């Protein structure tokens, strides 16, 4: 009795694209993990130091209760900020697809997450995005912009300047990411915590988020995000 192997079924194009985007998203999150960890502990570290100061004050023969109350208030403030940071990081792992953000706030959030790691790797980041009316999907901006920054710096050796600018089109926000290699000794940089982010990864992420992505060589990337709340015709002109 003979047996024949079952035919291998190729995944449907939509399913293959979804898997590619899922793999790219995992790679992006692995690359962002060190920055997220730093983001989480920023507000936790001062709590221990404030507690030690407050503990010494309470052991004094006549504690100054005003100072102790001030220390307790600081601990409470940092604890609230740490909780907010934790909840915010969760939204990177499980995005809210309907949440939107203004352009300048969304860009500041993305750059604030990766700026320290990029500086450590030898890249000088310049945010040239001015406040403007209109809102875009927060998850799309987060995913594609941070992915573009990591891909661009993976593809271009440091030191280099990175400039990010924005222009309001009638139907979309256009972000332009430009790298300019500079002279100088490369900064100390350890191996990335996970594999480099390839152009195919970035394409998959952009397609999954409905974002238009183009590049002119390795030094210029353009990202077009559709408006959720578009600016007025006067301001978009």
Order of alpha helices (4+ residues) and beta strands (2+ residues): alpha-alpha-beta-alpha-beta-beta-alpha-beta-beta-alpha-beta-beta-alpha
